Amino acid sequence: MASAALVMLMTPGLAFFYGGMVRAKSVLNMLMMNFIALAVVGVLWALYGFSMSFGDDAFGGFVGNFHFAGLENTFGKLAGFAVAATDTSPAVAWPGSDGLPILAFVMFQLMFAIITPALISGAIADRAKFWGWTLFVVVWVTVVYFPVAHWVFSFNGFVGENAVGGWIANNLKALDFAGGTAVHINAGAAGLALAIVLGKRKGWPKDTGRPHNVPFVLLGASLLWFGWYGFNAGSALAANDLAAVAFTNTTVATAAAVLGWLIVEQLKFGKPTTLGAASGAVAGLVAITPACGFVSPLGAIAIGLIAGLLCALAISLKFKFGFDDSLDVVGVHLVGGIVGTLLIGFFGTTSVNSLGADGLFYGGGFTQLGRQAAAAGAVLAYSFVLSFIIGFVIKKAGGFRVSTEDEVSGIDEAQHAESAYDFTGTGGGLGHPNTIPVKSATAATKLEESKA
């Protein structure tokens, strides 16, 4: 439950990380796009999300049944780590774990389900209607995230001795300790799809929009790093040696990624930036997420450094291919998730986790690398296609892209009748003591643009 609380904090942290990178007239919309995920996914998870993700398999490893709908059959129950009487392999997520209340696991995994769609929002910053985005979250978690979580996280025997889980975890046997495929590749592919569907912001790529509050960005990255210990170490599902390994690997990989990103900035632009340091930290956190329970600390440093270097280079791909990924969800989360997932096939070692696998550098050959690539490719393709379809339908219905006028004048006013900052020194408006009246805010926005 402590780890669940840490992971919950990551979503507000992400809101500040993204919010600092957008324009001053878009920051509230960005914060709300993240915050609404807490409300929407929290309800859906209790109604049917947990059951679809971790219920006994209902369709060839694709999705769980509705045994836990409404969180029925969870009270007073323990997650099943016992060895099945007819099975010689342990039905246990990771070694050294004891049974834990199913509801504690329900809440822990809920926080993963919340932050995954929130990650997508950065790809379409400055141009999405709030209720269109909310509808997208409802549909996307239902048809994309819940099934993919079942594929990756649902192990045979976990919720019951004879319970059957998802195909990636149990049949393909690809490794994902805390969400490289289910969270980051999943969200990154969806972000790419939505960036294409919604199209470019007005003036892009000549006007990319400068971050309005870089301290917000570093604050958000720091909160993410803090919460990520619950994300990764908590995925050991016990306070044990494996949790300590995951905690250590999370730290050193993130540190190495910061250095890798700043090296690229220094070589390309001649100066290291605060924004780069924050982005490098997130890239390292993303990459080590799937690998943190399967590699040694030296392997983690290598993964972090590689991720920092490659993600720093990858963020320029949007200019080459012409898709407006506003806050580099593709360059950081999709690329970082792929890097971390694939590098398990090189740096994985059973000396860290007996239920893991030896990678190429530890005498394991290419077998595990092939499994990792298959899992990454399957999740990427599934998420991209379904996200594109969902986004396209909502956009065609007129519910997703704001008008050009609203985008220019300020999406915060247009969608929320609020402004983050009181440029005019006046207050009031719509019953909120700190809200700028719409006319005043519009004038303030024009003044700000004229100064710029």
C-alpha positions as a printed Julia matrix, in Angstrom:
452×3 Matrix{Float64}:
   0.0     0.0     0.0
   2.95    2.33    0.63
   4.25    1.52   -2.86
   0.77    2.15   -4.29
   0.75    5.58   -2.65
   4.16    6.34   -4.17
   2.94    5.37   -7.63
  -0.19    7.48   -7.17
   2.05   10.52   -6.6
   3.63    9.92   -9.99
   0.52   11.13  -11.84
   0.49   14.6   -10.2
   4.27   14.59  -10.69
   3.74   13.86  -14.37
   1.21   16.7   -14.5
   3.86   19.16  -13.27
   6.5    17.65  -15.57
   4.26   18.1   -18.61
   2.63   21.3   -17.31
   5.94   23.13  -17.08
   6.76   22.32  -20.7
   3.62   23.8   -22.25
   2.67   27.44  -22.79
   1.32   29.49  -19.9
  -2.12   29.53  -21.53
  -2.22   25.7   -21.72
  -0.92   24.6   -18.34
  -4.27   24.05  -16.6
  -5.54   21.93  -19.46
  -2.38   19.82  -19.25
  -2.75   19.4   -15.5
  -6.4    18.43  -15.9
  -5.68   15.9   -18.64
  -3.49   14.09  -16.15
  -5.66   14.6   -13.09
  -8.84   13.31  -14.76
  -7.13    9.95  -15.26
  -7.18    9.49  -11.48
 -10.93    9.9   -11.44
 -11.9     7.99  -14.57
  -9.58    5.02  -14.28
 -10.15    4.76  -10.53
 -13.85    4.07  -11.12
 -13.41    1.83  -14.17
 -10.76   -0.25  -12.39
 -13.18   -1.05   -9.58
 -16.09   -1.76  -11.93
 -14.33   -4.09  -14.36
 -10.71   -3.08  -15.03
  -9.02   -5.23  -12.42
 -11.14   -8.19  -13.43
 -10.29   -7.79  -17.12
  -6.61   -7.46  -16.25
  -6.17  -10.14  -13.58
  -9.27  -12.3   -13.68
  -9.02  -15.9   -14.84
  -8.31  -15.9   -18.56
 -11.41  -15.78  -20.73
 -10.02  -15.88  -24.24
  -6.71  -17.54  -25.1
  -4.52  -15.34  -22.95
  -6.12  -12.14  -24.29
  -8.29  -10.85  -21.43
  -9.55  -11.84  -17.99
 -13.12  -12.72  -17.09
 -15.49  -10.75  -14.86
 -15.04  -12.81  -11.69
 -13.75   -9.71   -9.87
 -16.21   -7.19  -11.38
 -17.15   -4.59   -8.8
 -14.18   -5.97   -6.79
 -16.3    -8.94   -5.74
 -14.41  -12.01   -4.49
 -11.48   -9.9    -3.29
 -12.32   -9.33    0.38
 -10.39  -11.49    2.8
  -8.49  -13.14   -0.06
  -4.76  -13.53   -0.57
  -3.0   -13.41   -3.91
  -2.0   -17.0    -4.67
   1.72  -17.6    -4.62
   1.51  -21.26   -3.59
   2.9   -24.05   -5.75
   0.07  -25.81   -7.54
  -0.15  -29.47   -6.61
  -0.04  -30.57  -10.26
   2.7   -28.18  -11.31
   6.42  -28.47  -10.68
   7.05  -24.76  -11.37
   6.15  -22.14   -8.77
   3.04  -20.07   -9.44
   4.81  -17.04   -8.04
   5.41  -13.65   -9.58
   8.94  -13.23   -8.15
  11.03  -15.23   -5.68
  10.83  -14.64   -1.96
   7.31  -13.21   -2.03
   4.61  -14.21    0.43
   0.89  -14.0    -0.09
  -0.59  -10.53    0.17
  -4.19   -9.3     0.33
  -5.65   -9.17   -3.15
  -7.08   -5.71   -2.44
  -3.58   -4.37   -1.7
  -2.5    -5.66   -5.11
  -5.66   -4.21   -6.66
  -4.73   -0.73   -5.44
  -1.08   -1.1    -6.43
  -1.95   -2.06   -9.99
  -4.62    0.65  -10.19
  -1.92    3.3   -10.02
  -0.2     1.72  -13.05
  -3.51    1.83  -14.93
  -3.94    5.51  -14.04
  -0.58    6.84  -15.12
  -0.44    4.94  -18.43
  -3.11    6.98  -20.25
  -1.85   10.12  -18.49
   1.51    9.57  -20.2
  -0.21    9.77  -23.6
  -1.51   13.28  -22.96
   1.88   14.9   -23.53
   1.8    13.94  -27.21
  -1.29   16.08  -27.89
  -0.67   19.05  -25.58
  -2.12   22.45  -26.57
  -4.84   21.15  -28.89
  -7.18   18.56  -27.31
 -10.7    19.09  -26.02
 -10.94   18.07  -22.39
 -14.09   15.94  -22.68
 -12.87   14.38  -25.92
  -9.69   13.39  -24.11
 -11.73   12.03  -21.2
 -13.8     9.9   -23.57
 -10.6     8.63  -25.17
  -9.28    7.58  -21.74
 -12.49    5.65  -20.99
 -12.38    3.72  -24.26
  -8.6     3.3   -24.4
  -8.1     1.78  -20.97
 -11.02   -0.58  -21.65
  -9.93   -1.95  -25.01
  -6.16   -1.39  -24.84
  -4.69   -1.08  -21.36
  -6.75   -3.69  -19.49
  -6.13   -6.44  -22.08
  -2.41   -5.59  -22.38
  -2.04   -5.62  -18.57
  -3.52   -9.11  -18.66
  -1.01  -10.19  -21.32
   2.0    -8.89  -19.42
   1.27   -8.89  -15.68
  -1.2   -11.74  -15.1
   0.73  -14.87  -14.1
  -0.8   -18.32  -13.97
  -1.92  -19.19  -10.47
  -1.66  -15.66   -9.1
  -5.31  -15.06   -8.22
  -6.08  -18.71   -7.62
  -4.37  -22.06   -7.86
  -5.92  -22.91  -11.24
  -6.22  -19.37  -12.6
  -4.82  -18.81  -16.09
  -3.07  -15.55  -17.01
  -1.95  -13.71  -20.12
  -0.06  -14.95  -23.14
   3.06  -12.76  -22.94
   3.8   -13.61  -19.3
   3.03  -17.31  -19.46
   3.38  -18.51  -23.06
   5.86  -16.18  -24.72
   7.73  -15.76  -21.39
   8.94  -12.26  -22.18
  10.11  -10.4   -19.09
   8.69   -7.08  -17.9
   9.31   -6.45  -14.21
   7.3    -3.24  -13.81
   5.82   -2.08  -17.1
   8.2    -1.41  -20.0
   5.74   -2.98  -22.44
   2.42   -2.64  -20.62
   2.99    0.99  -19.61
   5.65    2.77  -21.66
   5.6     1.1   -25.08
   1.82    0.97  -24.76
   1.52    4.69  -23.98
   4.24    5.72  -26.43
   2.57    3.94  -29.35
  -0.77    5.49  -28.43
   0.85    8.92  -28.21
   2.26    8.51  -31.71
  -1.15    7.49  -33.05
  -2.92   10.48  -31.46
  -0.27   12.94  -32.59
  -0.92   11.79  -36.16
  -4.72   11.81  -35.77
  -5.01   15.26  -34.18
  -2.44   16.81  -36.48
   0.08   19.56  -35.91
  -0.31   22.6   -33.71
  -0.72   25.92  -35.49
   2.71   27.19  -36.49
   4.55   23.91  -35.86
   7.41   23.15  -36.49
   8.58   26.78  -36.77
   6.85   27.56  -33.48
   7.39   24.65  -31.09
   6.27   26.55  -28.0
   8.77   27.31  -25.26
   8.34   25.73  -21.8
   6.65   28.34  -19.64
   8.01   27.08  -16.29
  11.21   25.01  -16.28
  11.27   24.72  -12.45
   7.88   22.95  -12.76
   9.52   20.48  -15.13
  12.32   19.64  -12.71
   9.87   19.44   -9.81
   7.72   17.04  -11.78
  10.7    14.91  -12.78
  11.82   14.75   -9.14
   8.37   13.64   -8.0
   8.37   11.02  -10.75
  11.77    9.73   -9.66
  10.58    9.57   -6.04
   7.36    7.77   -6.92
   9.14    5.43   -9.32
  10.68    3.6    -6.37
   7.19    2.38   -5.57
   6.68    1.58   -9.24
   9.81   -0.56   -9.58
  10.81   -1.77   -6.12
   7.16   -2.25   -5.22
   6.8    -4.66   -8.13
   8.79   -7.21   -6.12
   5.54   -7.46   -4.11
   7.49   -7.79   -0.86
  10.14   -5.94    1.14
  12.94   -8.31    0.21
  16.3    -8.58   -1.54
  14.72   -8.34   -5.0
  13.0    -5.1    -4.02
  16.37   -3.72   -2.9
  17.93   -4.73   -6.22
  15.13   -3.01   -8.14
  15.51    0.1    -5.96
  19.27    0.18   -6.55
  18.97   -0.4   -10.29
  16.36    2.34  -10.57
  18.73    4.79   -8.91
  21.9     4.07  -10.87
  20.2     3.71  -14.25
  18.42    7.05  -13.85
  21.64    8.77  -12.79
  23.46    7.36  -15.82
  20.67    8.43  -18.16
  20.89   12.03  -16.95
  24.58   12.01  -17.81
  23.94   10.41  -21.2
  21.32   12.99  -22.16
  23.49   15.93  -21.04
  26.45   14.6   -23.02
  24.32   14.64  -26.18
  23.16   18.19  -25.44
  26.71   19.35  -24.85
  27.9    17.85  -28.11
  24.94   19.08  -30.16
  24.25   22.49  -28.65
  27.28   23.35  -26.56
  25.38   23.6   -23.26
  23.61   21.21  -20.86
  20.06   22.27  -19.97
  17.78   21.83  -16.99
  15.06   20.53  -19.31
  17.55   17.98  -20.64
  18.49   16.8   -17.17
  14.82   16.29  -16.26
  14.09   14.53  -19.55
  17.17   12.33  -19.17
  16.03   11.25  -15.72
  12.62   10.22  -17.05
  14.23    8.38  -19.98
  16.36    6.39  -17.56
  13.38    5.6   -15.34
  11.43    4.42  -18.36
  14.22    2.18  -19.66
  15.05    0.51  -16.35
  11.39   -0.2   -15.54
  11.13   -3.54  -17.38
  14.68   -4.57  -16.47
  15.12   -3.46  -12.84
  14.4    -6.9   -11.37
  16.44   -8.87  -13.91
  19.81   -7.11  -14.26
  22.79   -6.28  -12.06
  23.62   -2.7   -11.05
  26.36   -2.59  -13.71
  23.83   -3.71  -16.29
  21.45   -1.04  -15.03
  24.09    1.67  -15.48
  24.65    0.51  -19.06
  20.9     0.49  -19.77
  20.47    3.97  -18.32
  23.39    5.42  -20.25
  22.23    3.89  -23.52
  18.68    5.14  -22.93
  19.87    8.66  -22.12
  21.93    8.81  -25.31
  19.33    7.27  -27.63
  16.29    9.11  -26.26
  18.11   12.45  -26.49
  18.73   11.69  -30.16
  15.26   10.23  -30.76
  13.32   13.37  -29.84
  14.37   14.92  -33.15
  12.62   12.15  -35.12
   9.33   14.07  -35.01
  10.87   16.8   -37.16
  12.23   14.28  -39.63
   8.94   12.38  -39.99
   6.58   15.32  -39.5
   4.45   14.32  -36.52
   3.86   16.87  -33.76
   4.56   14.96  -30.56
   4.3    18.01  -28.31
   6.23   16.81  -25.25
   8.28   13.93  -26.71
   6.19   11.01  -25.51
   7.45    8.98  -28.48
  11.1     9.9   -28.05
  11.15    9.22  -24.32
   8.49    6.63  -23.51
   8.22    4.61  -26.71
  11.94    4.61  -27.48
  12.95    4.29  -23.82
  10.47    1.46  -23.28
  11.78   -0.41  -26.32
  15.4     0.1   -25.23
  14.79   -1.23  -21.74
  12.68   -4.14  -22.93
  15.19   -5.29  -25.54
  18.27   -4.84  -23.35
  16.97   -7.47  -20.94
  17.92   -9.83  -23.75
  21.53   -8.66  -23.37
  21.96   -7.84  -19.67
  19.49  -10.2   -17.98
  21.02  -12.54  -15.39
  19.48  -15.25  -13.24
  21.99  -14.41  -10.52
  19.69  -11.47   -9.72
  16.36  -13.22  -10.22
  16.04  -16.98  -10.59
  12.74  -16.52  -12.42
  14.37  -14.24  -14.96
  16.64  -15.33  -17.79
  20.26  -15.06  -18.85
  20.74  -12.63  -21.7
  23.28  -12.69  -24.51
  26.09  -11.27  -22.34
  25.54  -13.97  -19.72
  25.57  -16.98  -22.02
  21.86  -17.11  -22.73
  22.08  -16.67  -26.48
  19.44  -14.85  -28.51
  16.4   -16.67  -27.16
  15.33  -14.12  -24.59
  16.11  -11.22  -26.9
  13.71  -12.71  -29.44
  11.01  -13.02  -26.79
  11.51   -9.44  -25.71
  11.31   -8.19  -29.28
   8.13  -10.15  -29.93
   6.46   -8.71  -26.82
   7.51   -5.16  -27.66
   6.32   -5.48  -31.25
   2.97   -7.0   -30.3
   2.14   -4.32  -27.73
   3.34   -1.51  -30.01
   1.25   -2.68  -32.96
  -1.88   -3.4   -30.92
  -1.78   -0.09  -29.09
  -0.99    2.0   -32.17
  -3.77    0.53  -34.31
  -6.49    0.65  -31.64
  -5.45    4.12  -30.46
  -5.52    5.45  -34.02
  -9.01    4.08  -34.56
 -10.37    5.4   -31.25
  -8.83    8.82  -31.76
  -9.98    9.02  -35.38
 -13.61    8.24  -34.48
 -13.69   10.81  -31.66
 -12.1    13.45  -33.89
 -14.55   12.8   -36.75
 -17.39   13.17  -34.29
 -16.06   16.67  -33.6
 -15.07   15.96  -30.04
 -11.27   15.92  -29.96
  -9.45   18.83  -31.64
 -10.06   22.38  -30.41
 -10.62   25.14  -32.94
  -7.7    27.19  -34.23
  -9.14   30.26  -32.5
  -9.24   28.48  -29.12
  -5.74   27.13  -29.62
  -4.36   30.6   -30.32
  -6.31   32.5   -27.68
  -5.69   29.93  -24.98
  -6.97   26.42  -24.39
  -7.26   26.97  -20.64
  -9.89   29.67  -21.12
 -11.67   27.83  -23.91
 -11.92   24.49  -22.12
 -11.95   25.42  -18.43
 -12.78   29.15  -18.19
  -9.69   29.59  -16.05
  -6.16   30.88  -16.28
  -3.19   29.6   -14.32
  -1.73   33.06  -13.77
  -3.27   36.42  -12.93
  -1.53   38.57  -15.53
  -3.88   41.52  -14.95
  -3.81   41.6   -11.16
  -7.57   41.0   -11.01
  -9.36   38.07   -9.51
 -12.83   36.57   -9.46
 -14.82   35.16  -12.33
 -17.17   32.16  -12.42
 -17.28   31.97   -8.64
 -13.61   31.02   -8.3
 -11.64   33.6    -6.27
  -8.41   33.01   -8.19
  -9.88   32.74  -11.65
  -9.31   35.51  -14.19
 -12.45   36.68  -16.02
 -12.47   35.47  -19.59
 -12.19   38.95  -21.16
  -9.34   39.94  -18.85
  -7.52   36.69  -19.48
  -7.84   37.08  -23.24
  -6.39   40.57  -23.02
  -3.61   39.27  -20.82
  -2.83   36.54  -23.32
  -2.63   39.05  -26.16
  -0.37   41.26  -24.05
   1.87   38.3   -23.29
   2.07   37.38  -26.99
   2.88   40.96  -27.99
   5.72   41.06  -25.47
   7.04   37.76  -26.78
